Amino acid sequence: MVAPETDFPDERFKPGAELFWRRGEDAESIVRVAESREYRGRWVIALEGVATMNEANRLRGVELKVPADAVQPLRPREYYLHDLEDCVVVTASGDNVGRVAGVQFGSGAPLLQIVDEHGGEVLVPMVEGICREIDPGAKRIVIDPPAGLIEVNRRARPVE
């Protein structure tokens, strides 16, 4: 079962679609979708060459991606997650907040997951009133957070 992070799941998981995945330092593997169907917001897909449950279980946790030439064009102010990753985030007053490590979904607005220079994490809602300038080409995001937002949403660096 696949939890899609795409606005185009019908296209991404249609039979014959090519996807690739990489786990850790393993080389990228290209797979082709053999069958698919939606089930309660997730997708059940069968991949060519994956014939048993044991083979499928080995793929648990891998991220499936599409080739760069298969990426759909987006409307203005829409972004692919991979375009936001590693963007430097600064406040409108020029303070460095950190770099985007990812985007979290599930609680209303998406949250930019920002890692600061000390390894701490800051979660910032990706909403128009806060994210004033998003320039994936320059790898830069300017935010204008309300007073206290960064401090309230800062998680300490994990203790090792």
Backbone as a printed PyTorch tensor [residue, N CA C, xyz], in Angstrom:
tensor([[[  0.8490,  -1.1630,   0.0000],
         [  0.0000,   0.0000,   0.0000],
         [  0.9010,   1.2340,   0.0000]],

        [[  0.5410,   2.2320,  -0.7910],
         [  1.3300,   3.4440,  -0.9570],
         [  0.5280,   4.6320,  -0.4330]],

        [[  1.1580,   5.4690,   0.3790],
         [  0.5650,   6.7320,   0.8270],
         [  1.1020,   7.8220,  -0.0950]],

        [[  0.3170,   8.2580,  -1.0750],
         [  0.8420,   9.1830,  -2.0800],
         [  1.0850,  10.5820,  -1.5270]],

        [[  2.1610,  11.1850,  -1.9660],
         [  2.4640,  12.5880,  -1.6810],
         [  2.4770,  13.3260,  -3.0030]],

        [[  1.4610,  13.0960,  -3.7950],
         [  1.3550,  13.6990,  -5.1160],
         [ -0.0700,  14.1610,  -5.3470]],

        [[ -0.2160,  15.1750,  -6.1650],
         [ -1.5380,  15.6170,  -6.5840],
         [ -1.9860,  14.8770,  -7.8380]],

        [[ -1.1400,  13.9680,  -8.3380],
         [ -1.4230,  13.2620,  -9.5780],
         [ -1.3470,  11.7380,  -9.4080]],

        [[ -2.0070,  11.1590,  -8.4020],
         [ -1.8430,   9.7180,  -8.1780],
         [ -2.3390,   8.8550,  -9.3320]],

        [[ -3.4040,   9.2880, -10.0120],
         [ -3.9070,   8.5050, -11.1530],
         [ -2.8350,   8.3640, -12.2240]],

        [[ -2.0800,   9.4180, -12.4480],
         [ -1.0140,   9.4090, -13.4470],
         [  0.1980,   8.6280, -12.9490]],

        [[  0.5650,   8.8520, -11.6930],
         [  1.7750,   8.2450, -11.1260],
         [  1.6900,   6.7290, -11.0230]],

        [[  0.4960,   6.2200, -10.7000],
         [  0.3600,   4.7920, -10.4230],
         [ -0.4140,   4.0250, -11.4910]],

        [[ -0.5900,   4.6200, -12.6540],
         [ -1.2930,   3.8980, -13.7210],
         [ -0.4030,   2.7600, -14.2220]],

        [[ -1.0140,   1.6590, -14.6610],
         [ -0.2160,   0.5560, -15.1960],
         [  0.6980,   1.0260, -16.3250]],

        [[  1.9510,   0.6140, -16.2420],
         [  2.9540,   0.9930, -17.2250],
         [  3.8110,   2.1710, -16.7860]],

        [[  3.3810,   2.9120, -15.7470],
         [  4.1600,   4.0540, -15.2740],
         [  5.4820,   3.5780, -14.6810]],

        [[  6.5380,   4.3220, -14.9510],
         [  7.8520,   4.0020, -14.3920],
         [  8.1130,   4.8530, -13.1620]],

        [[  8.5960,   4.2120, -12.1240],
         [  8.9660,   4.8600, -10.8780],
         [ 10.3700,   4.4120, -10.5220]],

        [[ 11.0170,   5.1250,  -9.6330],
         [ 12.2840,   4.6350,  -9.1300],
         [ 12.3380,   4.8340,  -7.6320]],

        [[ 13.2110,   4.1020,  -7.0090],
         [ 13.3800,   4.2030,  -5.5700],
         [ 14.8360,   4.0270,  -5.2110]],

        [[ 15.1740,   4.5470,  -4.0480],
         [ 16.5370,   4.4150,  -3.5360],
         [ 16.4240,   4.2790,  -2.0230]],

        [[ 17.1840,   3.3660,  -1.4740],
         [ 17.2220,   3.1860,  -0.0280],
         [ 18.6650,   3.3310,   0.4240]],

        [[ 18.9310,   4.3450,   1.2490],
         [ 20.2810,   4.5420,   1.7580],
         [ 21.2730,   4.7350,   0.6310]],

        [[ 22.3130,   3.9370,   0.6520],
         [ 23.3770,   4.0390,  -0.3520],
         [ 23.1420,   3.1160,  -1.5480]],

        [[ 22.0440,   2.3570,  -1.5300],
         [ 21.7510,   1.4700,  -2.6540],
         [ 21.5820,   2.2770,  -3.9380]],

        [[ 21.9200,   1.6610,  -5.0480],
         [ 21.7140,   2.3010,  -6.3460],
         [ 20.2170,   2.4370,  -6.6000]],

        [[ 19.8450,   3.4120,  -7.4190],
         [ 18.4420,   3.5810,  -7.7670],
         [ 17.9710,   2.3850,  -8.5640]],

        [[ 16.7490,   1.9730,  -8.2800],
         [ 16.1350,   0.8830,  -9.0300],
         [ 14.8940,   1.4180,  -9.7330]],

        [[ 14.7530,   1.0910, -10.9960],
         [ 13.5770,   1.5040, -11.7520],
         [ 12.5780,   0.3580, -11.7360]],

        [[ 11.3260,   0.6930, -11.4450],
         [ 10.2580,  -0.2980, -11.4280],
         [  9.1080,   0.2150, -12.2870]],

        [[  8.3060,  -0.7350, -12.7760],
         [  7.1480,  -0.3790, -13.5900],
         [  5.8970,  -0.8900, -12.8790]],

        [[  4.8690,  -0.0440, -12.8590],
         [  3.5970,  -0.4020, -12.2310],
         [  2.8800,  -1.4050, -13.1230]],

        [[  2.4950,  -2.5490, -12.5390],
         [  1.7610,  -3.5710, -13.2820],
         [  0.2510,  -3.3740, -13.1320]],

        [[ -0.1930,  -3.0990, -11.8990],
         [ -1.6120,  -2.8820, -11.6000],
         [ -1.7060,  -1.8780, -10.4700]],

        [[ -2.8770,  -1.2250, -10.3760],
         [ -3.0780,  -0.3120,  -9.2570],
         [ -4.5560,  -0.0480,  -9.0520]],

        [[ -4.8740,   0.3450,  -7.8100],
         [ -6.2260,   0.7910,  -7.4960],
         [ -6.1670,   1.6190,  -6.2270]],

        [[ -7.0780,   2.5830,  -6.1380],
         [ -7.1400,   3.4080,  -4.9360],
         [ -7.9750,   2.6890,  -3.8800]],

        [[ -7.5710,   2.8200,  -2.6400],
         [ -8.3150,   2.2310,  -1.5240],
         [ -8.1930,   3.1580,  -0.3220]],

        [[ -9.2700,   3.8840,  -0.0210],
         [ -9.3320,   4.7680,   1.1400],
         [ -8.1960,   5.7970,   1.1960]],

        [[ -7.9510,   6.4490,   0.0830],
         [ -6.9470,   7.5000,   0.0470],
         [ -5.5210,   7.0210,  -0.1530]],

        [[ -5.3350,   5.7360,  -0.1810],
         [ -4.0170,   5.1650,  -0.4540],
         [ -4.1320,   4.3550,  -1.7300]],

        [[ -2.9860,   3.9050,  -2.2060],
         [ -2.9830,   3.1410,  -3.4430],
         [ -2.3720,   1.7720,  -3.1970]],

        [[ -3.0410,   0.7820,  -3.7250],
         [ -2.5130,  -0.5740,  -3.7320],
         [ -1.9250,  -0.7630,  -5.1210]],

        [[ -0.6270,  -1.0160,  -5.1710],
         [  0.0080,  -1.1600,  -6.4780],
         [  0.7690,  -2.4830,  -6.5380]],

        [[  0.8030,  -3.0310,  -7.7250],
         [  1.6350,  -4.2070,  -7.9980],
         [  2.7300,  -3.7440,  -8.9430]],

        [[  3.9580,  -4.1380,  -8.6290],
         [  5.0950,  -3.7510,  -9.4510],
         [  5.5910,  -4.9490, -10.2480]],

        [[  5.9780,  -4.7210, -11.4790],
         [  6.5470,  -5.7970, -12.2920],
         [  7.7940,  -6.3250, -11.5960]],

        [[  7.9350,  -7.6450, -11.5370],
         [  9.1060,  -8.2610, -10.9300],
         [  8.9970,  -8.4630,  -9.4320]],

        [[  7.9150,  -7.9770,  -8.8290],
         [  7.6830,  -8.2010,  -7.3970],
         [  6.4970,  -9.1600,  -7.3080]],

        [[  6.8190, -10.4420,  -7.0920],
         [  5.7980, -11.4710,  -7.2120],
         [  5.2740, -11.9980,  -5.8840]],

        [[  6.0280, -11.8420,  -4.8050],
         [  5.6050, -12.4220,  -3.5340],
         [  5.4820, -11.3400,  -2.4580]],

        [[  4.7770, -11.6840,  -1.3800],
         [  4.6460, -10.7660,  -0.2490],
         [  6.0090, -10.4830,   0.3780]],

        [[  6.8890, -11.4990,   0.4260],
         [  8.2260, -11.2860,   0.9800],
         [  8.9960, -10.2530,   0.1640]],

        [[  8.9090, -10.3260,  -1.1590],
         [  9.5750,  -9.3450,  -2.0150],
         [  8.9680,  -7.9600,  -1.7980]],

        [[  7.6500,  -7.8840,  -1.6640],
         [  6.9700,  -6.6060,  -1.4380],
         [  7.3570,  -6.0280,  -0.0730]],

        [[  7.4460,  -6.8700,   0.9500],
         [  7.8040,  -6.4090,   2.2930],
         [  9.2060,  -5.8010,   2.3310]],

        [[ 10.0980,  -6.2650,   1.4790],
         [ 11.4450,  -5.6770,   1.4300],
         [ 11.4230,  -4.2400,   0.9340]],

        [[ 10.3460,  -3.8520,   0.2630],
         [ 10.2140,  -2.4810,  -0.2330],
         [  9.5250,  -1.5660,   0.7810]],

        [[  9.0940,  -2.1200,   1.9080],
         [  8.4110,  -1.3260,   2.9260],
         [  9.3000,  -0.1470,   3.3400]],

        [[  8.7260,   1.0410,   3.3290],
         [  9.4570,   2.2220,   3.7590],
         [ 10.2470,   2.9370,   2.6810]],

        [[ 10.3410,   2.3800,   1.4760],
         [ 11.0770,   3.0960,   0.4330],
         [ 10.1770,   4.1800,  -0.1610]],

        [[ 10.8040,   5.2120,  -0.6430],
         [ 10.0800,   6.3000,  -1.2780],
         [ 10.1250,   6.0890,  -2.7820]],

        [[  8.9520,   6.0640,  -3.3930],
         [  8.8620,   5.9310,  -4.8440],
         [  8.8580,   7.3200,  -5.4500]],

        [[  9.6240,   7.4960,  -6.5000],
         [  9.7160,   8.7990,  -7.1650],
         [  9.5000,   8.6280,  -8.6540]],

        [[  9.2370,   9.7420,  -9.3230],
         [  9.0760,   9.7100, -10.7700],
         [ 10.3300,  10.2870, -11.4110]],

        [[ 10.6440,   9.8640, -12.6180],
         [ 11.7870,  10.4610, -13.3240],
         [ 11.5630,  11.9570, -13.5300]],

        [[ 12.6270,  12.7320, -13.5560],
         [ 12.5360,  14.1870, -13.6780],
         [ 11.7430,  14.6180, -14.9100]],

        [[ 11.8430,  13.8560, -16.0090],
         [ 11.1300,  14.2530, -17.2240],
         [  9.6340,  13.9470, -17.1600]],

        [[  9.1730,  13.2800, -16.0900],
         [  7.7550,  12.9640, -15.9430],
         [  7.0410,  13.9130, -14.9780]],

        [[  7.7650,  14.8980, -14.4550],
         [  7.1810,  15.8390, -13.4990],
         [  6.2060,  16.7570, -14.2220]],

        [[  5.0180,  16.8960, -13.6380],
         [  3.9780,  17.7480, -14.2220],
         [  4.2790,  19.2190, -13.9500]],

        [[  3.9840,  20.1130, -14.8860],
         [  4.1400,  21.5420, -14.6000],
         [  3.1140,  21.9660, -13.5540]],

        [[  3.4930,  22.9130, -12.7120],
         [  2.6210,  23.3830, -11.6470],
         [  2.1430,  24.8010, -11.9250]],

        [[  1.0640,  25.1720, -11.2540],
         [  0.5640,  26.5420, -11.3410],
         [  1.4360,  27.4390, -10.4730]],

        [[  1.3150,  28.7540, -10.6570],
         [  2.0780,  29.6840,  -9.8120],
         [  1.7830,  29.4350,  -8.3290]],

        [[  2.8050,  29.5810,  -7.4880],
         [  2.7470,  29.4000,  -6.0360],
         [  2.4580,  27.9510,  -5.6300]],

        [[  2.7330,  27.0070,  -6.5170],
         [  2.7120,  25.5860,  -6.1840],
         [  4.1360,  25.0830,  -6.3340]],

        [[  4.5350,  24.1480,  -5.4480],
         [  5.9260,  23.7030,  -5.4260],
         [  5.9880,  22.2060,  -5.2040]],

        [[  6.9750,  21.5880,  -5.8020],
         [  7.2690,  20.1980,  -5.4950],
         [  8.1070,  20.1620,  -4.2230]],

        [[  7.8960,  19.1430,  -3.4280],
         [  8.6310,  19.0080,  -2.1730],
         [ 10.1330,  19.0250,  -2.3980]],

        [[ 10.5970,  18.3260,  -3.4350],
         [ 12.0390,  18.2710,  -3.6700],
         [ 12.6100,  19.6410,  -4.0340]],

        [[ 11.7670,  20.5450,  -4.5300],
         [ 12.2450,  21.8970,  -4.8240],
         [ 12.4220,  22.7210,  -3.5500]],

        [[ 11.6790,  22.3960,  -2.5040],
         [ 11.7560,  23.1460,  -1.2500],
         [ 12.8730,  22.6390,  -0.3390]],

        [[ 13.2150,  21.3570,  -0.4600],
         [ 14.2540,  20.7950,   0.3970],
         [ 15.5710,  21.5340,   0.1850]],

        [[ 16.2580,  21.7960,   1.2690],
         [ 17.5430,  22.5020,   1.3070],
         [ 17.4350,  23.9960,   1.0490]],

        [[ 16.2260,  24.5530,   0.9250],
         [ 16.1010,  26.0030,   0.8280],
         [ 16.5200,  26.6240,   2.1570]],

        [[ 17.2430,  27.7170,   2.0960],
         [ 17.5910,  28.4820,   3.2850],
         [ 16.3720,  29.3110,   3.6620]],

        [[ 16.0290,  29.2910,   4.9480],
         [ 14.8780,  30.0540,   5.4330],
         [ 15.3860,  31.2030,   6.2940]],

        [[ 14.9710,  32.4200,   5.9330],
         [ 15.3370,  33.6150,   6.6900],
         [ 14.0670,  34.3930,   7.0080]],

        [[ 14.1320,  35.1700,   8.0830],
         [ 13.0010,  36.0370,   8.4030],
         [ 13.0670,  37.2830,   7.5450]],

        [[ 11.9780,  38.0230,   7.4920],
         [ 11.9320,  39.2600,   6.7130],
         [ 12.9590,  40.2620,   7.2200]],

        [[ 13.3480,  40.1380,   8.5000],
         [ 14.3610,  41.0410,   9.0530],
         [ 15.7800,  40.5170,   8.8240]],

        [[ 15.9190,  39.3570,   8.1620],
         [ 17.2320,  38.8380,   7.7900],
         [ 17.8220,  37.7960,   8.7130]],

        [[ 17.1040,  37.3860,   9.7670],
         [ 17.6190,  36.3560,  10.6700],
         [ 17.5530,  34.9830,  10.0150]],

        [[ 18.6340,  34.2280,  10.1170],
         [ 18.6880,  32.8740,   9.5570],
         [ 17.9400,  31.9300,  10.4820]],

        [[ 16.9580,  31.2070,   9.9330],
         [ 16.1930,  30.2310,  10.7080],
         [ 16.7860,  28.8410,  10.5140]],

        [[ 17.2150,  28.5010,   9.3100],
         [ 17.7980,  27.1910,   9.0230],
         [ 17.5230,  26.7740,   7.5920]],

        [[ 17.5700,  25.4510,   7.3500],
         [ 17.3270,  24.8860,   6.0200],
         [ 16.1340,  23.9430,   6.0680]],

        [[ 15.3710,  23.9210,   4.9900],
         [ 14.2020,  23.0370,   4.9110],
         [ 14.6910,  21.5960,   4.7600]],

        [[ 14.2890,  20.7550,   5.6990],
         [ 14.6250,  19.3330,   5.6550],
         [ 13.4780,  18.5240,   5.0650]],

        [[ 12.2760,  19.0710,   5.1090],
         [ 11.1190,  18.3640,   4.5910],
         [  9.8570,  19.1710,   4.8330]],

        [[  8.7280,  18.5990,   4.4660],
         [  7.4260,  19.2210,   4.6720],
         [  6.5300,  18.1710,   5.3120]],

        [[  5.8660,  18.5550,   6.4030],
         [  4.9570,  17.6370,   7.0880],
         [  3.5200,  17.9770,   6.7070]],

        [[  2.7220,  16.9330,   6.5270],
         [  1.3120,  17.1000,   6.1780],
         [  0.4560,  16.4560,   7.2540]],

        [[ -0.8220,  16.7890,   7.2550],
         [ -1.7480,  16.0800,   8.1310],
         [ -2.4580,  16.9460,   9.1400]],

        [[ -2.0190,  18.1590,   9.3680],
         [ -2.6810,  18.9990,  10.3680],
         [ -2.9980,  20.3610,   9.7720]],

        [[ -3.9330,  20.4070,   8.8750],
         [ -4.2730,  21.6730,   8.2360],
         [ -3.2360,  22.0580,   7.2100]],

        [[ -2.5830,  23.1910,   7.4370],
         [ -1.5710,  23.6830,   6.4920],
         [ -0.3140,  22.8250,   6.5660]],

        [[  0.3640,  22.6340,   5.4350],
         [  1.6570,  21.9410,   5.4740],
         [  2.6280,  22.7090,   6.3670]],

        [[  3.5300,  21.9880,   7.0130],
         [  4.5290,  22.5950,   7.8920],
         [  5.9150,  22.4170,   7.2930]],

        [[  6.6310,  23.5420,   7.1280],
         [  8.0300,  23.4550,   6.7290],
         [  8.8080,  22.9310,   7.9220]],

        [[  9.5400,  21.8690,   7.7150],
         [ 10.3860,  21.2800,   8.7470],
         [ 11.7870,  21.8390,   8.5270]],

        [[ 12.1740,  22.7770,   9.3860],
         [ 13.4180,  23.5170,   9.2130],
         [ 14.4140,  23.0720,  10.2700]],

        [[ 15.6330,  22.7460,   9.8510],
         [ 16.6930,  22.3470,  10.7720],
         [ 17.6520,  23.5190,  10.9100]],

        [[ 17.9030,  23.9190,  12.1830],
         [ 18.8110,  25.0470,  12.4010],
         [ 20.2570,  24.5760,  12.4890]],

        [[ 21.1760,  25.5260,  12.6470],
         [ 22.6090,  25.2010,  12.6430],
         [ 23.0290,  24.3370,  13.8220]],

        [[ 22.1890,  24.2060,  14.8470],
         [ 22.5120,  23.3820,  16.0100],
         [ 21.8500,  22.0030,  15.9380]],

        [[ 21.1390,  21.7310,  14.8420],
         [ 20.4650,  20.4540,  14.6850],
         [ 19.0660,  20.4470,  15.2610]],

        [[ 18.6180,  21.5760,  15.8080],
         [ 17.2440,  21.6790,  16.2950],
         [ 16.2810,  21.8100,  15.1350]],

        [[ 15.0220,  21.6050,  15.4090],
         [ 14.0200,  21.6330,  14.3550],
         [ 12.9770,  22.7000,  14.6680]],

        [[ 12.5670,  23.4330,  13.6440],
         [ 11.5270,  24.4350,  13.7540],
         [ 10.4460,  24.0810,  12.7420]],

        [[  9.2010,  24.0880,  13.1720],
         [  8.0780,  23.8360,  12.2770],
         [  7.3710,  25.1590,  12.0100]],

        [[  7.2340,  25.5060,  10.7340],
         [  6.6230,  26.7720,  10.3390],
         [  5.5090,  26.4800,   9.3340]],

        [[  4.2860,  26.9560,   9.6250],
         [  3.1930,  26.7340,   8.6670],
         [  3.5080,  27.3620,   7.3170]],

        [[  3.2490,  26.6010,   6.2820],
         [  3.5030,  27.0800,   4.9210],
         [  2.2190,  27.7360,   4.4080]],

        [[  1.9790,  28.9330,   4.9220],
         [  0.7910,  29.6970,   4.5470],
         [  1.2300,  31.0530,   4.0100]],

        [[  0.3690,  31.6500,   3.1900],
         [  0.7110,  32.8990,   2.5100],
         [  1.0550,  34.0220,   3.4810]],

        [[  0.3830,  34.1130,   4.6010],
         [  0.6380,  35.1800,   5.5550],
         [  1.9960,  35.0900,   6.2340]],

        [[  2.6020,  33.9070,   6.2420],
         [  3.9080,  33.7140,   6.8870],
         [  5.0150,  33.5720,   5.8520]],

        [[  4.7990,  32.7300,   4.8660],
         [  5.8150,  32.5250,   3.8200],
         [  5.6280,  33.6100,   2.7620]],

        [[  6.4360,  34.6610,   2.8800],
         [  6.2800,  35.8390,   2.0280],
         [  6.9280,  35.6740,   0.6670]],

        [[  8.0230,  34.9430,   0.6060],
         [  8.7350,  34.7680,  -0.6600],
         [  9.2890,  33.3500,  -0.7100]],

        [[  8.9300,  32.6230,  -1.7440],
         [  9.4460,  31.2680,  -1.9380],
         [ 10.1040,  31.2440,  -3.3050]],

        [[ 11.4190,  31.0400,  -3.3010],
         [ 12.1810,  31.0340,  -4.5490],
         [ 13.0180,  29.7610,  -4.6090]],

        [[ 12.4020,  28.6490,  -5.0860],
         [ 13.1480,  27.3850,  -5.1350],
         [ 14.3920,  27.4560,  -6.0020]],

        [[ 14.3790,  28.2680,  -7.0520],
         [ 15.5440,  28.3960,  -7.9260],
         [ 16.7460,  28.9550,  -7.1840]],

        [[ 16.5010,  29.9110,  -6.3050],
         [ 17.5680,  30.5130,  -5.5070],
         [ 17.7500,  29.7720,  -4.1860]],

        [[ 16.9210,  28.7480,  -3.9500],
         [ 16.9640,  27.9570,  -2.7040],
         [ 16.8000,  28.8690,  -1.4920]],

        [[ 15.7700,  29.7370,  -1.5240],
         [ 15.5740,  30.7240,  -0.4630],
         [ 14.0840,  30.9090,  -0.1790]],

        [[ 13.7410,  30.9430,   1.0920],
         [ 12.3790,  31.2160,   1.5410],
         [ 12.4590,  32.3170,   2.5920]],

        [[ 11.6620,  33.3650,   2.4000],
         [ 11.5880,  34.4530,   3.3690],
         [ 10.2620,  34.3260,   4.1080]],

        [[ 10.3560,  34.3020,   5.4430],
         [  9.1480,  34.1850,   6.2530],
         [  8.9870,  35.4300,   7.1250]],

        [[  7.7450,  35.7210,   7.4620],
         [  7.4280,  36.8190,   8.3720],
         [  6.4960,  36.2500,   9.4360]],

        [[  7.0900,  35.5060,  10.3970],
         [  6.2590,  34.8270,  11.3850],
         [  5.7430,  35.7850,  12.4590]],

        [[  4.5710,  35.5040,  13.0110],
         [  4.1140,  36.3060,  14.1420],
         [  5.0790,  36.1370,  15.3140]],

        [[  5.0990,  37.1120,  16.2020],
         [  5.9910,  37.0680,  17.3640],
         [  5.8000,  35.7640,  18.1330]],

        [[  6.9190,  35.0900,  18.4260],
         [  6.9070,  33.8740,  19.2360],
         [  6.6960,  32.5830,  18.4730]],

        [[  6.3170,  32.6600,  17.2060],
         [  6.0160,  31.4270,  16.4520],
         [  7.2210,  30.5030,  16.3650]],

        [[  8.3750,  31.0420,  16.0530],
         [  9.5630,  30.2010,  15.9080],
         [  9.9310,  29.5700,  17.2390]],

        [[  9.8860,  30.3290,  18.3040],
         [ 10.2430,  29.8040,  19.6310],
         [  9.2640,  28.7190,  20.0760]],

        [[  7.9800,  28.9350,  19.8500],
         [  6.9570,  27.9570,  20.2500],
         [  7.0880,  26.6680,  19.4490]],

        [[  7.4590,  26.7860,  18.1820],
         [  7.5140,  25.6140,  17.3090],
         [  8.9050,  25.0110,  17.1820]],

        [[  9.8280,  25.4120,  18.0270],
         [ 11.1890,  24.8800,  17.9860],
         [ 11.2650,  23.6250,  18.8480]],

        [[ 11.7950,  22.5790,  18.2630],
         [ 12.0610,  21.3400,  19.0030],
         [ 13.5540,  21.2700,  19.2210]],

        [[ 13.9270,  20.8730,  20.4070],
         [ 15.3620,  20.7500,  20.7200],
         [ 15.9970,  19.6470,  19.9100]],

        [[ 17.2990,  19.7640,  19.7230],
         [ 18.0550,  18.7250,  19.0330],
         [ 17.9340,  17.4350,  19.8350]],

        [[ 17.7200,  16.2980,  19.1820],
         [ 17.6240,  15.0290,  19.8960],
         [ 18.9000,  14.7290,  20.6700]],

        [[ 18.7480,  14.2070,  21.8790],
         [ 19.8900,  13.8210,  22.6880],
         [ 20.4390,  12.5060,  22.1630]],

        [[ 21.7540,  12.4640,  21.9760],
         [ 22.3630,  11.2480,  21.4120],
         [ 22.9340,  10.3900,  22.4780]]])
